[in-house]
């Protein structure tokens, strides 16, 4: 028997997603400026072990780009990503209840 999956999805609104995308662009700009500043400070120091600090900025920029892509897609796409998916027990039983015999 082929059961139709009954689920409910909760999705973010377009306005919060757009605002998240704009905030992500601001984070990208901040991350780039911070990385440049950290590189200039570290390159002027005689210690060679502190060269890892500019890499934090690079990671921050990469994560901000991913957040911007996610938020702008949610703001403009017809089929948005869902935050939470709710399924009834008859469609998708609780795995922990099956494992522990409840």
Secondary structure, 3 states (H helix, E strand, C coil): CCCCCCEEEEECCHHHHHHHHHHHHHHHHHHHHHHHHHHHHHHHCCCCCCCCHHHHHHHHHHHHHHHHHHHHHHHHCCCCCEEEEEECCCCCCCHHHHHCCC
